Amino acid sequence: MDSEDALAKVKEASEAVRETARNVRQSLEEGQPPGQGLAFLRDVVREAPLPALLVAFMLGYLVARR
């Protein structure tokens, strides 16, 4: 197997994984009605991932202390 062939197969597999992830994400978004708690949380995390991570860490810390 040539290195160019291996690189081409890796690129092909990578594109297939991206397309599959895109299809799964789209199917999940279509299956959830907007305005639900999970949809709201998902939108907040997409807009501000670091503050959401900080809040999740703080909540985990508070729960673990109990």
All heavy atoms as TSV, in Angstrom:
chain	resi	resn	atom	element	x	y	z
A	1	MET	N	N	0.845	-1.169	0.000
A	1	MET	CA	C	0.000	0.000	0.000
A	1	MET	C	C	0.895	1.239	0.000
A	1	MET	O	O	1.786	1.384	0.820
A	1	MET	CB	C	-0.923	-0.018	1.215
A	1	MET	CG	C	-1.801	1.199	1.305
A	1	MET	SD	S	-2.858	1.188	2.747
A	1	MET	CE	C	-4.325	0.527	2.020
A	2	ASP	N	N	0.647	2.099	-0.889
A	2	ASP	CA	C	1.397	3.333	-1.042
A	2	ASP	C	C	0.927	4.364	-0.008
A	2	ASP	O	O	-0.218	4.339	0.433
A	2	ASP	CB	C	1.175	3.850	-2.474
A	2	ASP	CG	C	2.113	4.970	-2.816
A	2	ASP	OD1	O	3.329	4.746	-2.858
A	2	ASP	OD2	O	1.600	6.079	-3.038
A	3	SER	N	N	1.816	5.272	0.377
A	3	SER	CA	C	1.449	6.281	1.381
A	3	SER	C	C	0.369	7.215	0.852
A	3	SER	O	O	-0.464	7.696	1.615
A	3	SER	CB	C	2.676	7.066	1.814
A	3	SER	OG	O	3.202	7.803	0.732
A	4	GLU	N	N	0.364	7.454	-0.451
A	4	GLU	CA	C	-0.678	8.306	-1.027
A	4	GLU	C	C	-2.035	7.611	-0.960
A	4	GLU	O	O	-3.053	8.252	-0.703
A	4	GLU	CB	C	-0.327	8.659	-2.470
A	4	GLU	CG	C	0.868	9.573	-2.591
A	4	GLU	CD	C	1.255	9.825	-4.038
A	4	GLU	OE1	O	0.580	9.299	-4.944
A	4	GLU	OE2	O	2.234	10.541	-4.252
A	5	ASP	N	N	-2.039	6.294	-1.176
A	5	ASP	CA	C	-3.278	5.533	-1.067
A	5	ASP	C	C	-3.788	5.541	0.373
A	5	ASP	O	O	-4.992	5.692	0.616
A	5	ASP	CB	C	-3.070	4.087	-1.518
A	5	ASP	CG	C	-2.816	3.972	-3.013
A	5	ASP	OD1	O	-3.193	4.901	-3.756
A	5	ASP	OD2	O	-2.224	2.951	-3.419
A	6	ALA	N	N	-2.875	5.378	1.311
A	6	ALA	CA	C	-3.259	5.387	2.723
A	6	ALA	C	C	-3.821	6.750	3.115
A	6	ALA	O	O	-4.830	6.834	3.829
A	6	ALA	CB	C	-2.066	5.038	3.603
A	7	LEU	N	N	-3.198	7.810	2.654
A	7	LEU	CA	C	-3.671	9.162	2.956
A	7	LEU	C	C	-5.044	9.398	2.345
A	7	LEU	O	O	-5.927	9.986	2.986
A	7	LEU	CB	C	-2.673	10.203	2.445
A	7	LEU	CG	C	-2.995	11.657	2.744
A	7	LEU	CD1	C	-3.078	11.882	4.253
A	7	LEU	CD2	C	-1.949	12.570	2.140
A	8	ALA	N	N	-5.251	8.912	1.135
A	8	ALA	CA	C	-6.548	9.068	0.480
A	8	ALA	C	C	-7.631	8.310	1.246
A	8	ALA	O	O	-8.750	8.803	1.410
A	8	ALA	CB	C	-6.474	8.578	-0.964
A	9	LYS	N	N	-7.309	7.117	1.742
A	9	LYS	CA	C	-8.292	6.341	2.501
A	9	LYS	C	C	-8.609	6.998	3.834
A	9	LYS	O	O	-9.756	6.995	4.286
A	9	LYS	CB	C	-7.790	4.922	2.709
A	9	LYS	CG	C	-7.829	4.106	1.443
A	9	LYS	CD	C	-7.490	2.674	1.682
A	9	LYS	CE	C	-7.560	1.937	0.349
A	9	LYS	NZ	N	-7.556	0.510	0.498
A	10	VAL	N	N	-7.598	7.586	4.465
A	10	VAL	CA	C	-7.828	8.290	5.726
A	10	VAL	C	C	-8.725	9.500	5.490
A	10	VAL	O	O	-9.657	9.755	6.262
A	10	VAL	CB	C	-6.489	8.703	6.380
A	10	VAL	CG1	C	-6.710	9.680	7.513
A	10	VAL	CG2	C	-5.742	7.481	6.863
A	11	LYS	N	N	-8.471	10.239	4.437
A	11	LYS	CA	C	-9.314	11.397	4.118
A	11	LYS	C	C	-10.736	10.964	3.811
A	11	LYS	O	O	-11.695	11.613	4.235
A	11	LYS	CB	C	-8.731	12.167	2.931
A	11	LYS	CG	C	-7.515	12.978	3.276
A	11	LYS	CD	C	-7.028	13.768	2.088
A	11	LYS	CE	C	-5.794	14.587	2.436
A	11	LYS	NZ	N	-5.315	15.377	1.292
A	12	GLU	N	N	-10.889	9.866	3.105
A	12	GLU	CA	C	-12.213	9.360	2.771
A	12	GLU	C	C	-12.966	8.934	4.032
A	12	GLU	O	O	-14.145	9.246	4.204
A	12	GLU	CB	C	-12.075	8.169	1.819
A	12	GLU	CG	C	-13.379	7.585	1.350
A	12	GLU	CD	C	-13.136	6.425	0.405
A	12	GLU	OE1	O	-12.265	6.533	-0.472
A	12	GLU	OE2	O	-13.848	5.414	0.573
A	13	ALA	N	N	-12.282	8.238	4.930
A	13	ALA	CA	C	-12.907	7.810	6.182
A	13	ALA	C	C	-13.265	9.009	7.053
A	13	ALA	O	O	-14.326	9.042	7.682
A	13	ALA	CB	C	-11.978	6.870	6.936
A	14	SER	N	N	-12.389	9.997	7.077
A	14	SER	CA	C	-12.641	11.197	7.865
A	14	SER	C	C	-13.877	11.933	7.352
A	14	SER	O	O	-14.715	12.384	8.144
A	14	SER	CB	C	-11.418	12.109	7.813
A	14	SER	OG	O	-11.659	13.318	8.465
A	15	GLU	N	N	-14.004	12.035	6.061
A	15	GLU	CA	C	-15.172	12.695	5.483
A	15	GLU	C	C	-16.445	11.907	5.768
A	15	GLU	O	O	-17.495	12.485	6.044
A	15	GLU	CB	C	-14.997	12.880	3.978
A	15	GLU	CG	C	-16.115	13.654	3.326
A	15	GLU	CD	C	-16.328	15.041	3.892
A	15	GLU	OE1	O	-15.335	15.707	4.242
A	15	GLU	OE2	O	-17.500	15.459	4.001
A	16	ALA	N	N	-16.346	10.587	5.744
A	16	ALA	CA	C	-17.512	9.755	6.047
A	16	ALA	C	C	-17.953	9.956	7.499
A	16	ALA	O	O	-19.161	10.040	7.784
A	16	ALA	CB	C	-17.194	8.291	5.783
A	17	VAL	N	N	-17.003	10.051	8.416
A	17	VAL	CA	C	-17.335	10.279	9.823
A	17	VAL	C	C	-17.969	11.656	10.000
A	17	VAL	O	O	-18.963	11.803	10.724
A	17	VAL	CB	C	-16.075	10.132	10.707
A	17	VAL	CG1	C	-16.329	10.637	12.109
A	17	VAL	CG2	C	-15.612	8.684	10.723
A	18	ARG	N	N	-17.431	12.663	9.335
A	18	ARG	CA	C	-18.012	14.016	9.429
A	18	ARG	C	C	-19.438	14.042	8.901
A	18	ARG	O	O	-20.316	14.658	9.500
A	18	ARG	CB	C	-17.152	15.006	8.645
A	18	ARG	CG	C	-15.890	15.396	9.340
A	18	ARG	CD	C	-15.193	16.540	8.610
A	18	ARG	NE	N	-13.897	16.769	9.191
A	18	ARG	CZ	C	-12.757	16.696	8.528
A	18	ARG	NH1	N	-12.746	16.436	7.243
A	18	ARG	NH2	N	-11.614	16.903	9.154
A	19	GLU	N	N	-19.667	13.388	7.780
A	19	GLU	CA	C	-21.009	13.354	7.188
A	19	GLU	C	C	-21.981	12.618	8.105
A	19	GLU	O	O	-23.113	13.057	8.287
A	19	GLU	CB	C	-20.963	12.684	5.816
A	19	GLU	CG	C	-22.280	12.684	5.093
A	19	GLU	CD	C	-22.782	14.069	4.731
A	19	GLU	OE1	O	-21.949	14.974	4.528
A	19	GLU	OE2	O	-24.017	14.244	4.671
A	20	THR	N	N	-21.547	11.530	8.691
A	20	THR	CA	C	-22.400	10.788	9.611
A	20	THR	C	C	-22.743	11.636	10.833
A	20	THR	O	O	-23.902	11.684	11.264
A	20	THR	CB	C	-21.712	9.482	10.047
A	20	THR	OG1	O	-21.415	8.703	8.890
A	20	THR	CG2	C	-22.579	8.696	10.998
A	21	ALA	N	N	-21.755	12.311	11.390
A	21	ALA	CA	C	-22.000	13.176	12.550
A	21	ALA	C	C	-22.961	14.302	12.189
A	21	ALA	O	O	-23.847	14.658	12.977
A	21	ALA	CB	C	-20.690	13.743	13.067
A	22	ARG	N	N	-22.803	14.866	11.006
A	22	ARG	CA	C	-23.686	15.932	10.542
A	22	ARG	C	C	-25.125	15.420	10.422
A	22	ARG	O	O	-26.066	16.098	10.845
A	22	ARG	CB	C	-23.190	16.439	9.184
A	22	ARG	CG	C	-23.589	17.837	8.854
A	22	ARG	CD	C	-22.936	18.346	7.567
A	22	ARG	NE	N	-21.487	18.364	7.657
A	22	ARG	CZ	C	-20.656	17.756	6.792
A	22	ARG	NH1	N	-21.129	17.100	5.756
A	22	ARG	NH2	N	-19.355	17.829	6.944
A	23	ASN	N	N	-25.285	14.215	9.876
A	23	ASN	CA	C	-26.629	13.634	9.729
A	23	ASN	C	C	-27.261	13.336	11.078
A	23	ASN	O	O	-28.455	13.587	11.275
A	23	ASN	CB	C	-26.567	12.358	8.890
A	23	ASN	CG	C	-26.289	12.629	7.436
A	23	ASN	OD1	O	-26.505	13.735	6.946
A	23	ASN	ND2	N	-25.792	11.627	6.737
A	24	VAL	N	N	-26.489	12.799	12.007
A	24	VAL	CA	C	-27.015	12.497	13.342
A	24	VAL	C	C	-27.415	13.779	14.059
A	24	VAL	O	O	-28.490	13.868	14.658
A	24	VAL	CB	C	-25.977	11.706	14.170
A	24	VAL	CG1	C	-26.377	11.631	15.628
A	24	VAL	CG2	C	-25.789	10.316	13.586
A	25	ARG	N	N	-26.567	14.800	13.983
A	25	ARG	CA	C	-26.878	16.078	14.640
A	25	ARG	C	C	-28.158	16.686	14.067
A	25	ARG	O	O	-29.026	17.158	14.800
A	25	ARG	CB	C	-25.714	17.052	14.464
A	25	ARG	CG	C	-25.866	18.324	15.264
A	25	ARG	CD	C	-24.674	19.276	15.111
A	25	ARG	NE	N	-23.399	18.613	15.159
A	25	ARG	CZ	C	-22.525	18.576	14.139
A	25	ARG	NH1	N	-22.823	19.142	12.998
A	25	ARG	NH2	N	-21.370	17.972	14.263
A	26	GLN	N	N	-28.296	16.637	12.745
A	26	GLN	CA	C	-29.482	17.194	12.099
A	26	GLN	C	C	-30.735	16.412	12.491
A	26	GLN	O	O	-31.771	17.001	12.777
A	26	GLN	CB	C	-29.312	17.176	10.588
A	26	GLN	CG	C	-30.451	17.810	9.834
A	26	GLN	CD	C	-30.223	17.779	8.338
A	26	GLN	OE1	O	-29.345	17.073	7.840
A	26	GLN	NE2	N	-31.016	18.542	7.621
A	27	SER	N	N	-30.634	15.101	12.550
A	27	SER	CA	C	-31.781	14.273	12.943
A	27	SER	C	C	-32.199	14.560	14.381
A	27	SER	O	O	-33.394	14.621	14.691
A	27	SER	CB	C	-31.442	12.801	12.799
A	27	SER	OG	O	-31.194	12.484	11.453
A	28	LEU	N	N	-31.229	14.726	15.265
A	28	LEU	CA	C	-31.549	15.031	16.658
A	28	LEU	C	C	-32.209	16.395	16.794
A	28	LEU	O	O	-33.138	16.566	17.586
A	28	LEU	CB	C	-30.288	14.957	17.519
A	28	LEU	CG	C	-29.734	13.563	17.779
A	28	LEU	CD1	C	-28.401	13.663	18.509
A	28	LEU	CD2	C	-30.712	12.727	18.559
A	29	GLU	N	N	-31.714	17.362	16.040
A	29	GLU	CA	C	-32.298	18.700	16.114
A	29	GLU	C	C	-33.720	18.723	15.558
A	29	GLU	O	O	-34.579	19.435	16.068
A	29	GLU	CB	C	-31.415	19.702	15.383
A	29	GLU	CG	C	-30.135	20.014	16.109
A	29	GLU	CD	C	-29.213	20.935	15.335
A	29	GLU	OE1	O	-29.547	21.300	14.190
A	29	GLU	OE2	O	-28.154	21.278	15.882
A	30	GLU	N	N	-33.976	17.944	14.516
A	30	GLU	CA	C	-35.314	17.903	13.941
A	30	GLU	C	C	-36.290	17.186	14.867
A	30	GLU	O	O	-37.481	17.479	14.863
A	30	GLU	CB	C	-35.286	17.194	12.585
A	30	GLU	CG	C	-34.619	17.997	11.507
A	30	GLU	CD	C	-34.443	17.207	10.220
A	30	GLU	OE1	O	-34.807	16.013	10.185
A	30	GLU	OE2	O	-33.941	17.792	9.251
A	31	GLY	N	N	-35.803	16.258	15.663
A	31	GLY	CA	C	-36.663	15.475	16.534
A	31	GLY	C	C	-37.068	16.175	17.817
A	31	GLY	O	O	-37.959	15.722	18.517
A	32	GLN	N	N	-36.424	17.290	18.146
A	32	GLN	CA	C	-36.733	17.990	19.391
A	32	GLN	C	C	-37.494	19.271	19.093
A	32	GLN	O	O	-37.053	20.094	18.298
A	32	GLN	CB	C	-35.458	18.364	20.137
A	32	GLN	CG	C	-34.760	17.190	20.741
A	32	GLN	CD	C	-33.550	17.645	21.539
A	32	GLN	OE1	O	-33.056	18.753	21.352
A	32	GLN	NE2	N	-33.078	16.794	22.410
A	33	PRO	N	N	-38.632	19.434	19.734
A	33	PRO	CA	C	-39.337	20.702	19.560
A	33	PRO	C	C	-38.566	21.835	20.239
A	33	PRO	O	O	-37.980	21.633	21.299
A	33	PRO	CB	C	-40.680	20.474	20.239
A	33	PRO	CG	C	-40.544	19.252	21.038
A	33	PRO	CD	C	-39.350	18.502	20.559
A	34	PRO	N	N	-38.539	23.001	19.622
A	34	PRO	CA	C	-37.805	24.120	20.217
A	34	PRO	C	C	-38.473	24.611	21.499
A	34	PRO	O	O	-39.670	24.463	21.689
A	34	PRO	CB	C	-37.847	25.197	19.134
A	34	PRO	CG	C	-39.005	24.842	18.279
A	34	PRO	CD	C	-39.162	23.348	18.367
A	35	GLY	N	N	-37.673	25.182	22.362
A	35	GLY	CA	C	-38.189	25.760	23.594
A	35	GLY	C	C	-38.139	24.825	24.781
A	35	GLY	O	O	-38.423	25.244	25.894
A	36	GLN	N	N	-37.800	23.563	24.575
A	36	GLN	CA	C	-37.686	22.653	25.703
A	36	GLN	C	C	-36.410	22.961	26.462
A	36	GLN	O	O	-35.503	23.613	25.948
A	36	GLN	CB	C	-37.673	21.212	25.237
A	36	GLN	CG	C	-39.012	20.721	24.764
A	36	GLN	CD	C	-38.980	19.239	24.452
A	36	GLN	OE1	O	-37.924	18.693	24.189
A	36	GLN	NE2	N	-40.132	18.602	24.494
A	37	GLY	N	N	-36.322	22.453	27.675
A	37	GLY	CA	C	-35.169	22.731	28.529
A	37	GLY	C	C	-33.865	22.268	27.925
A	37	GLY	O	O	-32.864	22.986	27.964
A	38	LEU	N	N	-33.855	21.081	27.352
A	38	LEU	CA	C	-32.629	20.557	26.764
A	38	LEU	C	C	-32.195	21.372	25.551
A	38	LEU	O	O	-31.011	21.643	25.366
A	38	LEU	CB	C	-32.811	19.091	26.377
A	38	LEU	CG	C	-31.577	18.350	25.918
A	38	LEU	CD1	C	-30.484	18.406	26.994
A	38	LEU	CD2	C	-31.912	16.919	25.587
A	39	ALA	N	N	-33.154	21.802	24.733
A	39	ALA	CA	C	-32.836	22.626	23.570
A	39	ALA	C	C	-32.273	23.976	24.024
A	39	ALA	O	O	-31.312	24.480	23.442
A	39	ALA	CB	C	-34.066	22.828	22.700
A	40	PHE	N	N	-32.848	24.544	25.070
A	40	PHE	CA	C	-32.356	25.815	25.603
A	40	PHE	C	C	-30.935	25.665	26.124
A	40	PHE	O	O	-30.060	26.485	25.837
A	40	PHE	CB	C	-33.289	26.308	26.715
A	40	PHE	CG	C	-32.794	27.540	27.403
A	40	PHE	CD1	C	-32.860	28.766	26.779
A	40	PHE	CD2	C	-32.235	27.466	28.666
A	40	PHE	CE1	C	-32.389	29.911	27.406
A	40	PHE	CE2	C	-31.770	28.590	29.302
A	40	PHE	CZ	C	-31.847	29.815	28.674
A	41	LEU	N	N	-30.703	24.600	26.882
A	41	LEU	CA	C	-29.375	24.353	27.432
A	41	LEU	C	C	-28.353	24.144	26.317
A	41	LEU	O	O	-27.246	24.667	26.376
A	41	LEU	CB	C	-29.418	23.141	28.355
A	41	LEU	CG	C	-28.130	22.766	29.056
A	41	LEU	CD1	C	-27.678	23.905	29.965
A	41	LEU	CD2	C	-28.311	21.491	29.845
A	42	ARG	N	N	-28.723	23.390	25.294
A	42	ARG	CA	C	-27.826	23.150	24.167
A	42	ARG	C	C	-27.455	24.465	23.476
A	42	ARG	O	O	-26.300	24.707	23.142
A	42	ARG	CB	C	-28.495	22.197	23.177
A	42	ARG	CG	C	-27.616	21.857	21.996
A	42	ARG	CD	C	-28.328	21.010	20.974
A	42	ARG	NE	N	-29.411	21.774	20.379
A	42	ARG	CZ	C	-30.659	21.369	20.313
A	42	ARG	NH1	N	-31.019	20.212	20.797
A	42	ARG	NH2	N	-31.583	22.133	19.749
A	43	ASP	N	N	-28.434	25.347	23.286
A	43	ASP	CA	C	-28.163	26.629	22.639
A	43	ASP	C	C	-27.245	27.507	23.483
A	43	ASP	O	O	-26.352	28.166	22.955
A	43	ASP	CB	C	-29.474	27.359	22.354
A	43	ASP	CG	C	-30.311	26.644	21.302
A	43	ASP	OD1	O	-29.739	25.833	20.535
A	43	ASP	OD2	O	-31.530	26.884	21.261
A	44	VAL	N	N	-27.452	27.506	24.787
A	44	VAL	CA	C	-26.613	28.311	25.681
A	44	VAL	C	C	-25.175	27.802	25.647
A	44	VAL	O	O	-24.223	28.591	25.579
A	44	VAL	CB	C	-27.167	28.298	27.124
A	44	VAL	CG1	C	-26.175	28.878	28.112
A	44	VAL	CG2	C	-28.471	29.064	27.182
A	45	VAL	N	N	-25.008	26.491	25.680
A	45	VAL	CA	C	-23.662	25.917	25.678
A	45	VAL	C	C	-22.957	26.194	24.355
A	45	VAL	O	O	-21.754	26.446	24.324
A	45	VAL	CB	C	-23.727	24.397	25.973
A	45	VAL	CG1	C	-22.384	23.734	25.735
A	45	VAL	CG2	C	-24.171	24.175	27.403
A	46	ARG	N	N	-23.690	26.196	23.259
A	46	ARG	CA	C	-23.075	26.503	21.961
A	46	ARG	C	C	-22.623	27.958	21.878
A	46	ARG	O	O	-21.609	28.264	21.280
A	46	ARG	CB	C	-24.059	26.218	20.828
A	46	ARG	CG	C	-24.150	24.775	20.485
A	46	ARG	CD	C	-25.000	24.568	19.279
A	46	ARG	NE	N	-25.149	23.151	19.001
A	46	ARG	CZ	C	-26.002	22.658	18.157
A	46	ARG	NH1	N	-26.803	23.456	17.490
A	46	ARG	NH2	N	-26.061	21.358	17.957
A	47	GLU	N	N	-23.389	28.850	22.488
A	47	GLU	CA	C	-23.050	30.270	22.410
A	47	GLU	C	C	-21.914	30.643	23.363
A	47	GLU	O	O	-21.106	31.512	23.050
A	47	GLU	CB	C	-24.278	31.119	22.712
A	47	GLU	CG	C	-25.313	31.060	21.627
A	47	GLU	CD	C	-26.538	31.876	21.969
A	47	GLU	OE1	O	-26.470	32.716	22.884
A	47	GLU	OE2	O	-27.571	31.667	21.314
A	48	ALA	N	N	-21.859	30.018	24.524
A	48	ALA	CA	C	-20.852	30.362	25.525
A	48	ALA	C	C	-20.339	29.088	26.194
A	48	ALA	O	O	-20.733	28.769	27.316
A	48	ALA	CB	C	-21.438	31.311	26.555
A	49	PRO	N	N	-19.442	28.359	25.532
A	49	PRO	CA	C	-19.019	27.071	26.098
A	49	PRO	C	C	-18.201	27.181	27.376
A	49	PRO	O	O	-18.367	26.373	28.288
A	49	PRO	CB	C	-18.208	26.436	24.975
A	49	PRO	CG	C	-17.833	27.537	24.065
A	49	PRO	CD	C	-18.870	28.598	24.225
A	50	LEU	N	N	-17.325	28.159	27.489
A	50	LEU	CA	C	-16.496	28.257	28.695
A	50	LEU	C	C	-17.301	28.647	29.929
A	50	LEU	O	O	-17.138	28.028	30.985
A	50	LEU	CB	C	-15.335	29.218	28.471
A	50	LEU	CG	C	-14.242	28.685	27.543
A	50	LEU	CD1	C	-13.155	29.736	27.353
A	50	LEU	CD2	C	-13.654	27.404	28.059
A	51	PRO	N	N	-18.182	29.640	29.860
A	51	PRO	CA	C	-19.009	29.914	31.041
A	51	PRO	C	C	-19.903	28.729	31.415
A	51	PRO	O	O	-20.117	28.464	32.592
A	51	PRO	CB	C	-19.845	31.122	30.625
A	51	PRO	CG	C	-19.013	31.816	29.610
A	51	PRO	CD	C	-18.319	30.709	28.865
A	52	ALA	N	N	-20.402	28.007	30.415
A	52	ALA	CA	C	-21.230	26.833	30.713
A	52	ALA	C	C	-20.398	25.757	31.414
A	52	ALA	O	O	-20.871	25.094	32.324
A	52	ALA	CB	C	-21.843	26.280	29.429
A	53	LEU	N	N	-19.157	25.595	30.996
A	53	LEU	CA	C	-18.273	24.636	31.640
A	53	LEU	C	C	-17.995	25.050	33.084
A	53	LEU	O	O	-17.978	24.209	33.980
A	53	LEU	CB	C	-16.967	24.516	30.855
A	53	LEU	CG	C	-15.945	23.525	31.380
A	53	LEU	CD1	C	-16.519	22.115	31.333
A	53	LEU	CD2	C	-14.677	23.600	30.556
A	54	LEU	N	N	-17.799	26.331	33.314
A	54	LEU	CA	C	-17.575	26.831	34.668
A	54	LEU	C	C	-18.789	26.568	35.560
A	54	LEU	O	O	-18.646	26.109	36.702
A	54	LEU	CB	C	-17.262	28.331	34.644
A	54	LEU	CG	C	-17.088	28.993	36.007
A	54	LEU	CD1	C	-15.869	28.424	36.723
A	54	LEU	CD2	C	-16.975	30.490	35.849
A	55	VAL	N	N	-19.978	26.814	35.044
A	55	VAL	CA	C	-21.193	26.574	35.813
A	55	VAL	C	C	-21.331	25.084	36.118
A	55	VAL	O	O	-21.663	24.697	37.251
A	55	VAL	CB	C	-22.429	27.106	35.059
A	55	VAL	CG1	C	-23.716	26.622	35.700
A	55	VAL	CG2	C	-22.400	28.623	35.008
A	56	ALA	N	N	-21.056	24.227	35.138
A	56	ALA	CA	C	-21.149	22.784	35.360
A	56	ALA	C	C	-20.138	22.332	36.408
A	56	ALA	O	O	-20.444	21.496	37.261
A	56	ALA	CB	C	-20.926	22.037	34.045
A	57	PHE	N	N	-18.947	22.888	36.363
A	57	PHE	CA	C	-17.925	22.547	37.356
A	57	PHE	C	C	-18.365	22.977	38.751
A	57	PHE	O	O	-18.228	22.220	39.716
A	57	PHE	CB	C	-16.598	23.209	36.981
A	57	PHE	CG	C	-15.517	22.960	37.986
A	57	PHE	CD1	C	-14.861	21.743	38.028
A	57	PHE	CD2	C	-15.156	23.949	38.893
A	57	PHE	CE1	C	-13.860	21.512	38.966
A	57	PHE	CE2	C	-14.162	23.731	39.826
A	57	PHE	CZ	C	-13.511	22.505	39.856
A	58	MET	N	N	-18.886	24.185	38.870
A	58	MET	CA	C	-19.322	24.686	40.172
A	58	MET	C	C	-20.475	23.841	40.727
A	58	MET	O	O	-20.488	23.526	41.920
A	58	MET	CB	C	-19.756	26.150	40.060
A	58	MET	CG	C	-18.667	27.083	39.588
A	58	MET	SD	S	-17.570	27.606	40.874
A	58	MET	CE	C	-18.589	28.685	41.797
A	59	LEU	N	N	-21.432	23.474	39.873
A	59	LEU	CA	C	-22.531	22.629	40.331
A	59	LEU	C	C	-22.022	21.255	40.764
A	59	LEU	O	O	-22.473	20.713	41.779
A	59	LEU	CB	C	-23.576	22.474	39.226
A	59	LEU	CG	C	-24.453	23.689	38.970
A	59	LEU	CD1	C	-25.337	23.460	37.749
A	59	LEU	CD2	C	-25.296	24.027	40.188
A	60	GLY	N	N	-21.081	20.696	40.014
A	60	GLY	CA	C	-20.505	19.423	40.393
A	60	GLY	C	C	-19.778	19.501	41.722
A	60	GLY	O	O	-19.850	18.594	42.548
A	61	TYR	N	N	-19.068	20.596	41.929
A	61	TYR	CA	C	-18.354	20.809	43.189
A	61	TYR	C	C	-19.333	20.899	44.354
A	61	TYR	O	O	-19.125	20.290	45.405
A	61	TYR	CB	C	-17.512	22.079	43.089
A	61	TYR	CG	C	-16.750	22.415	44.354
A	61	TYR	CD1	C	-15.611	21.699	44.697
A	61	TYR	CD2	C	-17.185	23.423	45.198
A	61	TYR	CE1	C	-14.918	21.987	45.864
A	61	TYR	CE2	C	-16.504	23.725	46.350
A	61	TYR	CZ	C	-15.368	23.006	46.684
A	61	TYR	OH	O	-14.699	23.300	47.833
A	62	LEU	N	N	-20.405	21.641	44.172
A	62	LEU	CA	C	-21.391	21.785	45.245
A	62	LEU	C	C	-22.081	20.456	45.547
A	62	LEU	O	O	-22.323	20.139	46.712
A	62	LEU	CB	C	-22.425	22.843	44.862
A	62	LEU	CG	C	-21.914	24.283	44.839
A	62	LEU	CD1	C	-22.988	25.209	44.289
A	62	LEU	CD2	C	-21.482	24.722	46.214
A	63	VAL	N	N	-22.384	19.686	44.534
A	63	VAL	CA	C	-23.032	18.385	44.748
A	63	VAL	C	C	-22.060	17.427	45.425
A	63	VAL	O	O	-22.439	16.659	46.312
A	63	VAL	CB	C	-23.545	17.812	43.409
A	63	VAL	CG1	C	-23.976	16.363	43.546
A	63	VAL	CG2	C	-24.700	18.668	42.891
A	64	ALA	N	N	-20.804	17.452	45.049
A	64	ALA	CA	C	-19.817	16.543	45.625
A	64	ALA	C	C	-19.539	16.867	47.096
A	64	ALA	O	O	-19.208	15.974	47.869
A	64	ALA	CB	C	-18.519	16.613	44.829
A	65	ARG	N	N	-19.683	18.099	47.485
A	65	ARG	CA	C	-19.431	18.480	48.885
A	65	ARG	C	C	-20.523	17.984	49.808
A	65	ARG	O	O	-20.315	17.870	51.002
A	65	ARG	CB	C	-19.325	19.987	49.000
A	65	ARG	CG	C	-18.004	20.495	48.473
A	65	ARG	CD	C	-17.822	21.930	48.790
A	65	ARG	NE	N	-17.998	22.154	50.223
A	65	ARG	CZ	C	-17.429	23.092	50.914
A	65	ARG	NH1	N	-16.649	23.939	50.305
A	65	ARG	NH2	N	-17.636	23.237	52.193
A	66	ARG	N	N	-21.686	17.720	49.299
A	66	ARG	CA	C	-22.808	17.274	50.152
A	66	ARG	C	C	-22.617	15.902	50.533
A	66	ARG	O	O	-22.490	14.946	50.666
A	66	ARG	CB	C	-24.129	17.460	49.435
A	66	ARG	CG	C	-24.454	18.911	49.339
A	66	ARG	CD	C	-25.860	19.097	48.793
A	66	ARG	NE	N	-26.192	20.481	48.938
A	66	ARG	CZ	C	-27.268	20.920	49.526
A	66	ARG	NH1	N	-28.126	20.082	50.017
A	66	ARG	NH2	N	-27.508	22.187	49.622
